[in-house]
Amino acid sequence: MKAFLMFRDHDFNPQEPLPVNASDLVHDLEINTLLNAMSLSDGFLFDIVKEAILTSIDDMDSILYRQEIMKDCLNNPAVIREIYQIPIKSKDREHRRWLGIFTHSPSGVLSSSVSLMEMFIVLLKDLKKIADDHSNEFKSEGFVRFFSMIKSELDDEYFASVEYHLKQLKFREGVLISAELGKGNEGANYALRLPNGKNKNWFKEVFSKRSPVYSFTISERDDAGARALGDLKDIGENAAANALAQATEHIENFLNMLRNELAFYIGCINLKEQLGQTGNPIAFPIPVSMNERQHSFQGMYDVSLALTMKQEIVGNEFNADNKNLVIITGANQGGKSTFLRSIGLAQLMMQAGMFVPAREFSANLCQEVFTHYRRKEDASMKSGKLDEELSRMSIIVDQIKPDSLMLFNESFAATNEREGSEIARQITSALLERNVKVFFVTHMYEFARIFYEKRMKDAIFLRAERKAGGKRTFKLLEGDPLPTSYGEDVFKTVFGKNNEVFSKSEDSKR
C-alpha cells in the first residue's frame, strides 16, 4: 500500500540530503521561526517540515498536485489530524509491548508478529472507517486515490481472512506439522498444517473408528528432549513466522510512511491557524515555468516577522515580470531586509507546494535559492571581513545553476564604496549572464547608480518609502536610487533631536 500524498509517483524521503547551502538559508531567512510555528515544539514534525521546505521541488506538476492535497487538508483539518493519530498510536502501542524483538527463534518471531498484527488490524479498521465516513469531503487527486486504495485493500474480506489466520497461528489446540524421511532417516520437507477438523456430532466423535496414533511423551525432566522437540516446532513454524513478519513489516512501513507524509500537512495546518489568529492573509501561489521571468504579488509579508510579532504585518505590492535584476535601496530600517527575507521564504514555500504569506502571488520556479547576507563581526576570523564575504561568494559560484534565485543583503560593503561597488557590479553582471535572477539590497549608491544608468529592460529599482519627517511605512515602491539612506533619522530616533552631537553637526551645515 502507498499513500502518494507528497508526490504522484513515489514516496517522500525524510532522509534525503539537504542542499549544501541549507545552513545559510536557515540563518539568513530565519527559517527556524517558521519551522517552530509549524511543529509546535514537536521534534518529529520539525524535522519533516524542514526537509520538505529545504528540498523544495522544481517540477510544476508536482507542486500543483501537492497544492490540491494541501487545500483538502486545510478544508478538513480535524479529519487529517484523526488520520495522523493512527500511525502515532501504532508507535505508542508498539513500544508498550514485548514483541519478541530480542529473540530470533521462529516461535518468538511468530508470537510477536501475531500480537503486532492484531494491533495493526484495529488501527487499519479505524482508517477504513475514516475513509468510509469522510472520503466524499476530499476532492484532490491524491486523496481520492488514497481513500479509494484504503476501501479496496482493506475490505471486509481482507479483515476476515487476516483474523482467521491469526486465530489459527495461536495454536490453541497444538501445532500440526508434517515431515518426510530424508537421507539417513533425517527429517525433511517440514510443513505447518492446519489443525484436523473436528466432527461436530459428539456421538460419532466418541464411537467412530479411529486410525492408530503413534505418540510419545517427553518427561518433564528431559531438557534435551524438550529442546529437540522445540527445534522441530521451530522448523515447522519458520515459513509461517517469516511470512507473517514480512506482512507486519509491510503494514508498519505503510503507517510510518503515512506519518511522514501527513506530518508536512499537519505543520501547514498549524501554520495557517496561527497566521489566521494574527489576521495575516495566505494565498495559493501560481507557479510559472522556470524559463520565464515572473514575480508579482499583492500584500506579501515576512511570515517569520508575523509569527514573532503576532500581529498583522505591512504587506508589499510588486510586479517584476520579465525582470532578472531587482535592486533595493532607501532609508535605513525601512523594511528592505524584511522584504528580501519575505522573497526567499515565499519562493521556498511555493516550491514546497505550500500556501504563501500574501493575498496574491505568482513567480517562476527556480533551480535553487541562495543567500549572501552580511555577517556580524567575528573576532575569531583569521582574515578580513571582505575576504570572508568573497570566500562565501566563491562557494556559491561553484554551486549555483542557471535559473536560480540569488538574494544579496548589504554584501561587499566591508570595504570602501568604490571598491565594494565594483566587486558587486562584476559579480552581479556575471550572475545575470548565467541567467540567475538577482535581488540585491544595498546602501552602495555607486553600485545602484551604475545599473540604473544602463536603463536595462530586465532591471527594476525599489526604494524603501520614507515620509516627510522621516516616518517609515515599511513599504517598498518603485523608484530610482538616492545617494542617502537617511542615517540621521535613525540617529534622531536613538539619541533624540536635542542631542549635543547632532545639534553641532546641524550647526556646521549652516
N, C-alpha and C positions, 0 to 999 in steps of 0.2 A: 504494500500500500504506500502511496505517495500523496503528499499534500499539495505540492506545487503552488504555494501561496506567496512565494517571493519571485520565482521565475516560472515561465510557462513550461519549460522542458527539463529542468534539473533542480536539485535541492540547493538550498542556501548553505554555504560552508562557513561556519563561525570561526574556523581556524585559518581562513585564507590570510596570507601575509598582508599586513598593512603597507601602504605606499611608503617609500623611503622618507618622504617629507611629512609624514604624519605628525611627528612631534612639533614641527614648525606650525602646521595648520592648527593643531590643538592649542598651542601657546598664543599665536598671533590672532586667531579668530575667537579665542576664549570659548572653545567648543565644550569644555567641561561644564560650563554653566548650563548649556543646552542638554548635555547628557545627564546631568544630575536631576534636572527637572523631568526628563523623560523616564528615568529609572526610579525616582522616588526612594533613593538610598538602597535599592536592590542591586547587589553586585552583579548578578547574572544578567539582569536587564541592561545595566550599564555597559557591560562588555558586548552584548549583542547589538545594541543601537550604535555603539561606537564603530563596530565592524561594518554595519550596514551603511553608515553615513560616510565613513572614510574610504570605503571601497565602492564608491558610487559607480553606477553603471552608465555607459555611454551609448547604449542602444535605445533608440526612441520607442520601439515596440515594447521592450521590457519595461520602460518607465511608464508608459500608458497602461500596460497590463497591471502593474503594481498600483497605479493611481486608482483604478477602478476597484480593486480589492480594498484599498485604503478608504474609499468612500463608503463601502459596505460596512467596514469596521467602525467608522465614525458615526454611522447611522444606527448601528446596533451594538453599542459598547457593552451592554450587560450580557448579551449572548457571547461575544468574543471573550469576555472575562470568564464566563462559565466554561467555555471550551478550554481555555487556558488552564483552568484549575485541574482538569483531568490529568495531564502529564505531571502536574505538581503533586497531586495525590499519589500518583504512581511512584514517584521518587520517595515520597514520605513513607508510604506503606512498605515499600521495598526495603528501606533502611531499618524498619522496625522488626523485620522478620529474620529468623535464621534460615537462610536459603541454601545451605549446603555449599557455600562458596569456598569453604576450606577443605572440601573433600573432592577427590577425583574418581571415586567409585561410581559405577553406573547406578547403583541403588540410591546413593546420596544425590547424584545429579537428577535422577528421575523424580525422587521425592520433592526436592526443592523446585523443580520445574513444574510439577503438578500444583504445588502451592502458589507459585508465581502466576501460572496461567489462570488459576481460579480468581486471583485478584484482578488480572487483566480483563477477564470476561466481564466482571462487574463494571469496570470503567468503560469498556467498549460498549456495553449496553447503555450506559449514561450518554456516551457520544452519539449512539444511534438514536436515542430519544430526542436529543437536541436537534439532530438532523430532521427527524420526523416533524418536530414541533415548529421549527423556525426556518427551514430551507427556503420557503416561499418568500421570505423577507429579504433575501440576498439576490442581487442582480448581476454581479460581476462574473466574468467567465471563470475566474479562479475558484470562487466559492460555489458556483453552480456545479462545476466539475467535482469539487471536493465533496459536497453533500451527496451528489449522485454516486460517487465511489463508495461512500460510507453506507448508503442504503443498499447498494448492490453487493458489496463484500460482506457486510455484517447483517445478513438477513436471518430470519428465524431458523432456517435450516442449518445455517452455519453454527449458531449458538447451540442448537440441539445436538448436533454432531460432536462438537467440542465437549459439551457437558457429559455426553455418553462415554466418550473415550477417557475423560478424566476420572469418571467413576470406575471404569474398568481398571485403570492404571493404579488405583489404590490397593488392589489385590486383597480385598476384604475376605475372599474365600481361598486365598493361597495363590501361588504362581504356577501356571501350567506351562512347561517348557518341553519341547520335543527335541530329540537329538538322534544322530545316527552313529554307528560304529565306524571309525576310520582305521587308518593303519595302526597296527599294534593294539587294536581294540581301544584306541583312544576315542573320546567323544568328538564328533564333528557335526557341522551344519546345525548348530543350536538355533532354535527359533521360539520366540514367545508366542503362545497360543491364547485364544480366547477361552475362558473357562467353559467346561462342559455344561450344556443346558440341563436344567433340572426338569423332571416330569412334574407338572403341576398337580397331577392326580396322586394324592399321597398313598392311596390303596395300591395302585400299580407300582409306585416307587418302592413300597415295602415288600410286595410279593413278586415283583418281576425278577426274572433270572438274570444274574449279573455275570459279567465276564470276570475271569480270575484277575486279581490285582497282586502284583509283586511289590512289596514295600519293605522298608527297613526304618528303624527308629534310632536316632543318634542319642547316645547317653548325654545327660546334662553336663557331665564332666569331660566329655570328649571334645576338647577345644580344637584339635586338629581336624576332626570330622566336621565340626561346625564351620571352620574356616573353609574347608574343601567344599561344603555344600553352599556356603556363601559365594565362593568363587564361581560355582556353576550357575547360581542365580544371577550373578553379575554378567556372566557371559550371555545368558538368555535375555537379560534386560537391556543390554548395551545398545542395540539398534533403536529400541523404543526411547531410551534415555537421550540418545543423540538427536533423534527426530524431534522430540518434544523440546529439548534445549534450543534447537535451531528455531523452532516455532516461537518460543518465548522471546528469543533474541530478536526475531523479526518484528514482533509487536513492540518490544521495548525500543528498538531503533525508530520505529514509526512514531511512538509517543515522544521520544527525545527530539526527533526532527520537527514534529508538530510544535513542541515547546519552543524550539529555536526560532521557527518562522513566525509564530504568533507573538513572541516577545517583542519583536520590532513594532508590530501594530499596537500592542499594549502600550509601549512607550509613546507612540504617536497619539493615542487616545489620552494619555496622561498630559501630554504637552498641550493638546487642544483645549482640555478642560482648564488648565492653568492660564493660558492666554485668554480664554473666554472670561475668566474672572477679572482680568485686568481691562477688559474692553478692547483689546487689540484684535484686529481682523486677521483672518487667514484666507488663502485662496489656493486653488489648484492651478499650477503654472501651465503654460502652453509651451512645450519644448519645440524647438525647430532644429533642422539639420545642422550638423557640425560645420559643414562647409558654407553656411550662411552666416551673416553677422546681424544679430538681432539682440537688443537689450532694452526693453521698455517695461515700465511698471507704474502703478498708482499706489500711493500710500505705503511704500515699503519701509520697514523699520528694522532696527537691530534687535533680533529676538533675544539675544543674551542680555541686552540692556533692559528690555521689557520684563524679563524674568527676575532680574536683580532689583529693579526699581518697583516692580509690582504695580505699575500704573500704565496708563495709555501713553504711548511714545509718539513723538512727532514723526510723521512719515514723509517720504520724498517722492516726487513725480519726476520721471526721467524718460527720455527717448533717445537712445544711441543706436538706432537701427542703421546698418551699413557703416558702422564706425569700428575701428580697430584700436583706437587710442583715446583714452579719457584722462585728461589732466585736471586735477582738482587743487585749487588754491583758495586763498581767502583768509579770513580772520582766524586768529588763534582761538581755540576752544569753541569753534563754530560748528562742530559736528562732522568734520572731514574724516577723521579716523573711524568714527562710529559708522559713517556712511560706507566706508571701504569695507569694514567688517561685515556690514549687512549684505554687501555684494557677494562676498565669499561664502557666507552662511547660506544665503538663498540659493546660490548655484549648487552647493553640496546637497542641500535639502531637495532641490528639484531633481537632481540626478540620483537620489536615493528613492525616488518615487513618492516623496512626501508632499504635503502642502507647504506653502512658503508664507513668511510673515509680510503680507501685503494685501491690498484689495484686488489688484490685478497684477499679473506678472507673466512675461514671456521672454525667453532668452534662447540663444543657440546652445547646443550641448558643447562641451569641451572635453579634450582628452584628459586633462588633469588640472587641478588648481594649485598654484604655487604662491607663496607669500615671501616677501623680503621686507621685514619691518626693522626699524631702528631698535637696537637693543640698549638696555641700560648699561652704564659703565661697569666693567668688571675688573676689579683690582688684580685678579689673578691672571689676566690676559698677558701673554708674553709679547704680543705685538700690538700695534696701534689699533684704534677703533676702525679706521678706514680699511686697514689690512683685514680685519675680521669681517667687515661687510663684503669686501671683494672676495674673500675666501668662500663665504656662503654663496655669493653670486656664482662663483665658478662651479660649485657643486650643482646648483640649479641648472646652469647652462649644459652640464653633462647629461642631465636627465630630461629636460623639457623637450616636448614634441610640438610640431605644428598643431594649431587649433587648440592649444592650451590657454588657460587664463592666468595671467601674471598680475599680482597685486603688490605694488610698492607703497610703503608708508614712510615718508621722510628719509628715504635711502640716500646714501652718499653725501650726507650733509656734515660729515665729521671733519671735512677739510674746508678750505675757503670756498666761497660760492662759485668762483670762476672754474676752479678745478673740479669741484663736485658737479657742476652743471655739465661740463664737458664729458665726464665719466657717465653721468646719467643719460646724456644725449646719445653717446655711442652705443651704450647697452640697449637703450630703448629702440634705436634705429635698427639694430641687429635683430631684436626680437620681432619687430614689425616685418622685417624682410622674411622671417621664418613663419609668418602668418600667425603669430601669437597675439591674442588680444591683451592689451595692457591698460590697467588702471593705475595712475600714479598720483599720490597725494604728496605735495611738495610745498616748501616755503622758498625754494630757489627760483626767484623771479627770472633770472637769466636763462635757466633751463626751460621754463614755461614759455618765455618770450620767443626763444628760438623756434619752437614748434608752432607757436601762434602765428608768427610772421610767415611761415611757409604756406599758410592757408590750405592745409591738407584737407581733402574732401572726406577722408576717413578718420578725422580727429574732431573731438568736441571738448570744450573747456567749461568746467563748472567752477563756481565760486561760492564759498560759504557766505550766506546772507548776513549782513550787518546793518542794523537800523541806525538812524541818526542817534547820536549819544552813545553808541557802542553796544546796543542791545543785540544779542544773538537770538535768531529764530530757530537755529539748528536745521535750517533748510538749505539745500544746495540748488542754486539757479545757474542757468547758462550765462556765462559772462567772461570777458577777456581777463587775463591775469593782471594783478596790480602789484606795484613794487613794494607794497607794505602788507604785513599780516596783522597790523593793529596791536602790536605788543603793549602799547600804552594802555589799552583797555584792560588788559589783564593786570597790569601794574596798579591801575586805579582800584580794581576790584580787591586786590590782595592788600595793598598798603594804604588805600584811601586817597582821596583827591587832595587833601591838605598835607600830604607827606612832604617833608622839607626837601628831600632829594628831587621829588617830582616838581615842586614849585621852582627850584633853582634851574632845572632843565627847561621849564617853560619860559623863565625869565631870559635865559640865554638865547632862546629862539627869537625873542622880541628884540 
